[in-house]
Amino acid sequence: MTGPATRADLLSLTPDALAALANRGLVKRAAKDLDAGNGPEVAAAPDGGISGTFPDGTETSLPAGAGLEAATCSCAATGTCRHRICLVLAYQRTAAPAPETEDQPEAPDAAWSPGAFDDDALARVLGQRALTAARRTFRAGYSATLRRPTPQDPVAHVELPACTVRFLVPDELGYVHTDAVAAVRGEVTVLAVWAFRAADERGLTGAEVRLDVGGAPGESRDGPGPALGPSLGTALDLAGQVLLEGVVHTGPVLATAIGRAAADLAGHGMHWPAAALGDLAAQLAAHHERRADHDPARTAELLAEVHARHRAARGPDRSQVLGTDERAETPLRRVRLAALGCRVAGTAATRTADVYLAHTATGVVLALKRRFDVPDGARLTGADLAGRRVLGTPLRSLAAANIVSESAARSAGRVVRVTAGRIAKTTVTPVGDAWETLPAALLVRDYAAEARALDALPPRLVRPRVEAELVRAVEVAGVRDIGYHPGAQRLEAVVADAAGTTAVVSADYSPHRPAALDALAAALAAGPRLLTGAVRRDRGGLVVDPFAVLTGDGVVLPDLAPGEGTAALDAPPPDVRDPLSRALDEALAACAEAAHRGLSRISPGLRERIVRAGEDLEANGLRTAAGTVAALAAALTADDPHRAVRAWATAHIRLLATAELR
């Protein structure tokens, strides 16, 4: 190799970064070629350009000041080829490190910020058209989640509503990876840089930052000033009516009005409160039809969520609370997805199957959704759906597969749409060991560290309602207890990580997946290596709602298991909740019962129960929560329905946040 120039950008490219820019197969093949002596003869030009000549005569070059996309190669490949990757690896192996001297400056800190790029630099690399397109989005406003570089993960990330942008090499715009298609790559890169710039200007220096960027100051979609518009006010009024009358007294007229309000909110771009109202309408319908999927605690949480989002929407992160106005869908470049299982749900007339797919290049999970109509008089369970074809593959195979697609599109809510066709190919292969090689953001090995990461998130009531936000693969070192709670129709198991920290696996019965609990209990008893599911923080610990279990015999998909759920399950372990958890549970249950019966119809016995719940919270040191419950008890005796609704919402929001974050 000749020439003194050193390409710091090429030396910074890790195997993971190269895999993101190309694919892991090309990186492995290039490394094998190099190890076998089939690598190139590397030459470095004075300006920093790198060229290589391979034994078969292939010539490849990497121009100075540009990324892999600007590389040229004499082979027949149309995109990034193994020769380009092999040249980078060869350069990394042969580049002589500069000698260290006392006068030599220290290496730059890894915690750099993409916000340091100015607009002139963006225009030079990405083009003026990308900035023009990005300015339109900036004027409307958009939300972003930033992950700053850390020693464990030196790559800066930006999660935009419909794509992810990763800055693989510090201080270099030529090595930006995004899952968006090439047509919008420049625009989303500019938006990601501006998001970092906005966070830097506001002094938001945390490892993970959520913020709103752009938008006209003091204006909202509903008009100037802080007003939130009539649609959200209507939603609040309807939630108040349900609270006052009680779920047991809510008729079809009010349920229909809630459904219309949800559609109106969605039409105004307020997707998250719209989803909460939609779920509330479903709970009311389930109660009216006396279905097993009605849950008073869940109904109370949805009522509290409507109030919480209304209150938080007047803060600085409005779009995070209400939902984004970004484009509904963004086409993706060629993607590799690893299926993490399936969740079957539905109503009397429909069944839904959600397949969760890990996008390993970006470290996020997407949801592939399918809906099936239930014929009149038919019984359609998860086992019946297992053989239905999705993307030309039986659902049971797709839910435990690797998927490579050139025709995928992703929504702001992380729902992915994949089409199968002759031109844009989609291939499906068994998942193999893909779970064990997931990025650190998706593979939980340390339960305590994952719990701390969840603690840093905003309360669930006001977080964006994106699909699969907290779906993870969880490594299991041991299973301690497995038991079934007949009253709640819930299977719970205690699992442990390698350090002995425990988490709870909790799965509820559903008539749409009758054999799921039996299959889950058998898989857990068999000694699982990994399980996938939605994780959450609750009552001071980590809880996993499972979708799939990896055992020595392969992947078990409980929701698609055949059977009627008749296996004998062990009794649950003894209740070892601490006094604080019991006090919180009782207060939440009392408030949920008040919403179920109706605040205007509270019996003296239920009011006394609420008073006692507040006293128990006070005795356990939760004085603020106790004060909100005491205020609710006082409001229930006053002749002021609006005061009662506000007091209930304040108390339940406080209790839910305390239970989640304590």
N, C-alpha and C positions, 0 to 999 in steps of 0.2 A: 504494500500500500504506500502511495506517495502523497506528499503534500502535508502541510502542517495543520490544516483546518480540522476542527473537531465538530462533529454534528451532535450537539447535545440533545436535539429532538429525537434522533434515532436511538441514542443511548438510553433515553427515557422510556422507550416503548417496551412495556412488559409483554409477556406472552398473552395475558388477558386482553391487553390493549390491541395487540395485533389480531387476536381472534375477533374482537369487536369490529375492527376495520375490514377484516376478511371473513374467515370462519375458522373454527378450531381444527378442522380437518386439514386445511391448507397449512396451518402453523405446524401441526405434527408432521406432515409429510415433508415440509421444508427442513425441519430439524433433522429428520431421518436422512434426507439427502446430504445435508451438511456433515452429519456424523459418518456417513458412508464415503466421504471424500468426493462427493459430486457437487460441492459448492463452487461458487464463482471465484475468480481472481479479482480482488477488489482494488479499485483505484480511486483516489480522492483528488478532486481538482482544487486549485487554490481558492476558488470562490465557495467551496463547501459542497459542490456537486459530487455525488458518489456514482460510480459505474462498476459493472461487474460483467465478466465474460465467463460463461459456463463451459464445462468440458465438451458439451454437444454443440457449441458455437452460439448458443443463445446469448444475446446481449441485452442487458437491463441497465437503466439509469434512474437515479433519484435526483432531480434538480434541487439546487439550494433554495431554501426559503419556501418550500412547498411540501405538502403532505404526500401520502401514497397515491392519491388520486391523480397527481401530476406525473407520476412515474411512467416510463415507457419501457416496453419489452418487445423483442422481436418474435416472441412465440405467438401462437394463434389465439391465445385467450383474449376475450374481449374486456374483461374486468380485472380486478386484482388477482394475480396469478401466484403460483408457488415460487416463481423466480423472484418476484418483487419481495416476497416475505423472506426468502432465503438470502437475498442480498442484505436485507436489514440485519438478520441474525449473523451473517458472516461479518458484517461491519462491526457489530457489537463485540464479536469475539476477537477481532483483529485490531480494533482501534486502540492505540496506546494511550493510557491515561496520562494527563499532564502532570509533571512532577510537582509535588507539594512544596511550597516554600513558606517561610514565615510571613513574607510580604503578600502572599497570595490571599485574596479575599475569600471569606467563607462561602460555602455553597448557599444558594438562595434558600430561604425557608420554604418548606413544602406547602405551607398553608397560604398559598397565593389566592388571588381572587380574579376570576374572569372579568369582573367589573373594571379592571384596570385598562382594558382595551377601550380606546376612544373611538368615536364614530368614523374618523378618517381611516383608522386601521381596519375597521369593519368593512368600509366601502372598498378599500384596496383589495381585500381578500375575497369578500362575498359579493361585491357589486352593489351599485347604487340602487338597483331594483329591489334587492332584498331589504334595504333600509326603508325604501318607500312603502313596501308592503307591510313591514313591521310597524311603521308609524300609524297606519290605519288601526291596527290592533291596539297599539299603545293608547291612542286617543279614546278608544272604547273602554280600555281597562281590561286587565287579565290577572289571574291568580297564578302563583308559582310557589313551589316548595324547593328550597335550596338545601343541598348537603355540601358543606365545605370540606376541603381536603383534610384528612387526618393522617397520622403516621400509619394507621392500619389500612386506610383506603385513601391513597393520594389523589384520586380522581374527583374533580368537582362535578357535581350533578345538578341539574335543574329539571324538576318534574313540572312540565306545563300541562294544561288541561287535557291535551290529546296526544302528547308525545313526551319523550324523555331526551334530554341533551346532555352529553358527557364530554368534558374537556380532558382528553386523555393525556396530553402533554402540557405542562405548565408553560404559560407565555407563548403558546403556539396556536394559531387559529387553523392551521392546516391539518390538525389531528382532532377534529371535533366529530364525535359519533352521535347520530340520532337515528331513531327508528322510523322517522318520517321519510317519505319518498324524496327523491332528489329535487323535485319541483319546488318544494317548500323548505328544503334544508337550510338555505341561507336565511330565510325569514325567521325560522324558529331559533336559529343560532343567535341572531341579533336580539330576539326577545329574551333569550336566556342570559346573554351578557347584560342587557338592561336590567333584568331582575337582580342579578348580582350587584350591579351598580347602585340600584335603589336600596338594597339591603345595606351596602357599605355606607351610603350617605346617611341612612337612618341609624347607623351604629348597631345594626343587628348582626352580631358576630357569633352567635351560637352555632353549634355543629349542624343543626337542622333548623331552618327558618321558613316559616310560611308567611306570605305577604301578598297584598294586592299591589299591582304596578300600573301606573298610568291612570287614565280616566280623567274627566274634567273635575277640578276641585269643587267640592260642595254640591255635586250633581249626582243623580242616580238615574237608573233606567226609567223611573217613574216621574222624573222631572227635577227641577232645581231644588236645592235645599235638602234637608235631612228626611223629608217625608218618604215613607216607604210604599205609598200607593194604596188604593182601596183593596186590591186583591189580598194582600197580606193581612190587612185589617179584617177583611171578611173571614179569612181563615182563623184568626184569633177569636172572633165572635162565635164562630161555629164550635171551636174547641171549648169555649166558655159555656155554650149551651149544653154540650155533652156533659161537662163537669157538673153543672147545676142540676140537670135532669137525671143524670146517672146513665151508665151504659144499659142497665136493665130496663130503663124506660125510654130508650132512644128508638124511635120508629123509623120506617123506611124513608120518610120524607127528609128527615135530617141527614140520614146516611147518603141519600142522593145529592143533597146540597153540598155535602163534604166532597163527594166525588167531582161535582162541577167546580168547586173551589180549587181542587187539586189541578184540574185541567187548566183553569185560568192562571194559576200560579206558574205552571209549566210554560204556558203561552207568553208570560211576561219574563221568562228566563230565570225564575226562582225555583230551580229544579230540586233543591234539597228539601225546603218545606213542602213542596208539591209531593215529593216521595213520602214524607212523613204523613201527610193527609191521606195519600193513597193507601198506605199501610193501616192507618186508623180506620178508613172505610172498610177495609178487608176484615179487620178485627170486629167491627160492629156487625158485619154480615155474618161472620163466623158465630157470633153470639146469638144472633137472630135465628140462624139455622141450626143452633145447638151442636156445632161441630167441635171436635176435640182440639182443633188448632186455635181456639180462642183462649187467650191468656190475659187475665185482668192486670197482671203486673206489666205485661208488654203494652197493653192499652194505656195504662197510666203513664208509662215512659213516653209513648208517642204524644200524648197530650202535653206533657212537660216539654217535649222537644219543640213543638210548635211555639210555645211561649218563649223558650230559650232562644230560638233562632230569631224571633221578633225582637227580643231585647238586645241580642248581640249584633243585629244587623245595623244598628246605629253607630257601631264602632268602626275602626279603621279598616277592618278586614271583611268588608261587606260581602264580596263575592265568594270568599271562603265559607261564609255562613249560609248564603242564599243559593249559591250555585253560579256557574260561569255562563257568560254569554259568548263563549268561543264557538268556533265552527263545530257543528254536530259530530263531524267525523274527519279523521285524518288518514289518508292512505299510508301504508307502511311499506318500507323496502322489504327485501327478502328476509323473513323472520324464522327463527328456530324457537319452538315453544315446547316446554315439557309439561305434560298434563299432571295435575296434582289431585285428581279425583273428581267427584261429581256430587251435586246436591239435587235431590228430587223433591219438589214441592208442588203446590197447585191448589185448585179450588174444586168444587163439585163438577164444573164443566171443563176444566183444563188441567193439564199437568205441565210442569216446567222442569227442564233438566239443565242445570248450569255446570259446565265443565270449566274447571279453573286451570289456567295455563300460565306457567312461569316463563316470562321472556328473559332468558338468562343474560342477554347482552345488556339489558338496562336495569335488571334487578327489580322488576315490578311483576305483578300478577294480573292477568287479564281474565275476563269471564266470557266464555262462548255460551250463548243462551239459545235454547230451543224450546218451543211451545208445541204441545200436542193437545188436540181436542179429544174429549172423552165422549164416545158414542153414547146415546141414550141407553140407560140400563146397563152399561158396561162397567167393569171395574179395572182400572188401569193403574198398576203399581210400578214401582221402580224395576222389579224383575221383568215386567212386561215390556218396559222401555229398553231394557238392556240390549235386545236384539235389533232395535230400530237403527236405521243407518243415518249417520250424520257425517257429512263430507265423504260419503261412500264407504264408511267404516261402521261396524256395529258400535253402539254407544259404550258397551262394556270394554271394547278395545280402545276406543278413542280416549276414554277417561284415564287410561294408563299407557299413554303413548308419547312419542316424540313426533312433533309436527313441523314440517318445513313448508312454508308457503310463500308464493310470490304474489298473492292476491288477497292480502289481509288489510283491514282498515280498523282503526281504533277510535272509540268515542271518548268524549271528555270524562265520562263516568267509568272508563276502563273496560268497556264492553268491546270485544273484538268480533268483527265479522269476517269470515273466511269463506271464499267461494272456490269451487272446484271447476276447472275448465281445461281445455286442451292447450291453450296458449299460456295462461298463468297457472303453473303446476302447483299442486299441493300433495305432499307425500306424508304417509303415516306409518311409523315403525314402532315396535315395542319400546317402552320407556327405559329399560335396562337399568344402568346405574346412574341415570341423570339426576335423581334426587340427591345423591351423595356428592355431586359436583356442583350443586347450586351455589350462586354467589352468597357471601356471608350475610347479606341483607335478608335473604330468604331462608337460610338454613339455621335453625336455632339449636345450638349445642349447649349454651349456657343460659339456663332459665332465669337466673338472677339478672344477667345483663339484658335479656329481652324485657323483663319486667321494668327495669330502669328506663329502657328506651320507650316503653309505653307510657311511663310516668311523665315523660317530657312532652307528650302530645297534648293538644287541647282536649277538653272533655268531649266524650263521644256525642253528646247532645248537639254540639255546634261544629263538629268536624264535617268536612265534605263527605257526602254520602256516595263515595265511589265504590264500585264493585271490587271485591277481593282486596280491599286496602290492607288488611292484616292477615291475609292467608299466608301461611308459612309451612315449611317442612320442619318437623321437630324430631330431633334425635332422642331415642329412648334407651337409657342404660338399664332400666329395670321397672317392673310393674309391681306396685305395693299392694293395692286393694282394688277389687272390682265389686260393685254392688248396684242393685236396682232399687229405686224408690217408687213403690207402687202408686202412692198418692199423686206424685208429680209426673209419673210415667217417664222417668229419667234414669238412664244408666250413667254412673259415675265411676271413674277409676283414678287412682293416684299413681302417677308415673314419676320417675326420677331421672336426672341427668347424671353425668359421670361424677360430678362433685357432690351428689346426694341431695341437691335442691329439688323440691317436688313441684309438680303442677297437677291440675285436675283436668281430666278428659271428661267432658259432659255432653251427653247426647240425648235429645228428647225423642219420644215415640211420635210417629206420624202414621196415619192409616195409609198414606201414599207410599210408604216404604216399611211395611209391617215387619220384615225380617231383619231390619237394619241393626237393631240392638243385639239380637242373637249373633249376627255375623261379627259385630264389633267386639262383643264379649269373647267370642272364640278366638279372634285375631289377637286380642290383648293377652289372653291366656297362653297363646302360643309363643310369646316372647318376641315382640316386634322390634325391628331395628329403627324404623322411622315411622312417623305418622304425619299426615298433612291435615290442615284444618285452619279455621279462623281463630286467631288468638285474641284474648282480651285480658284486661286487668280487672279483677273483681275480688272484693273482700280481702284485700291484702295479698293476693296470690295470682298466679297465671292460670288461665282457664282456656282449654282448647275445645272447640266444636269440630269433631273430626269428619273428614271427607274420605280418607283412604288410609290404609295401614300396610306397610311393607314388612312382611314376615319372611322366614327362610323359604317358604313355598311360593313367594311372589306377592303381588299386590292384591289386597282385599278391598273391594268397593262395597261398603255396607248398604248404601242406598239402592244398589242394584241387585242385592242378594235375593235369591228365591226363598220362598217359605212364607209361613203365616205368623211367625213370631210367637211360637208356642213353647220354646225351650225354657226350661226352669233356670232362672237367674238367681244368683246368691243375694242375700239380704245386704243392704248397704252397711258400710262400716259405722261405728258409733259416731254421733254428732260431736265433733271436737272443736266446734267454733268457739272463739274467745268471746268474752262478754261484750266487747265492743261490736263485733260482727252480729251477735244476737240482737243488740239494741238497734243497730242500723236496719237489720232485716225486719224487725217488728215495726219500726217506724215506717219503712217503705210499704210493708203489707197493710198497715192501718190507712195510710194515704191512698193506696190503690183501692182498698175497700170503700173509702169515701167517694172516690171517683166512680166506682162501680155502682154504688147505691144512689149517688147524687148528693151534692153539697146542700141542696135545698130540702133534702129528705133525711138528714142525718139523725139517727136515733141517739138517745142519751147514752146508751151503752157504747156505741161507736165513738162518740165524742170523748167519753171517759178513757177509752182505749188510746185515743190520740194524745190525751193529756198524760197518761202513764208513759207512753212512748217518749214524749218530750222529757219527762223526768228521768227516764233511764238514760237518755242521751246525755243529759246534764251530769248524771252521776258518773258516766264514763268519760267525762272530759270534753265532749263534743258540744261546747257551749253555743257556738254560732248556729249549728244545726238544731240544737235544742230550742234556741230562741225562735227560729222560723216555725217549728212545730207548735210551740206555745202560742205564737201569733195566729196560726191557723185555728187552733182550738178556740181562741178568743173571737176570731172573725166568724166562726160558725154559730155563735150566739147572737151576733149583731144582725140587724135587719138591713143588710147591705150585700146583695149578691155579688156585685163587682169586687168588693173588698174580699169576700170569701174566695173568689176565683183567683185573684192576685196572690192572696196568702197561700192558697194550695199550690200554685205554680212555683212560688218562691221556695216553699218548703220542699217540694218534690225535686226541684232542680238541685237544691243544695244537698239533699240526701243522696241522689244518684251520683253527683260529682264526688261526694265524700266517699261513697262505697267504691267507686271506680279508682280514685286516686290516692286513697289513704295508704 
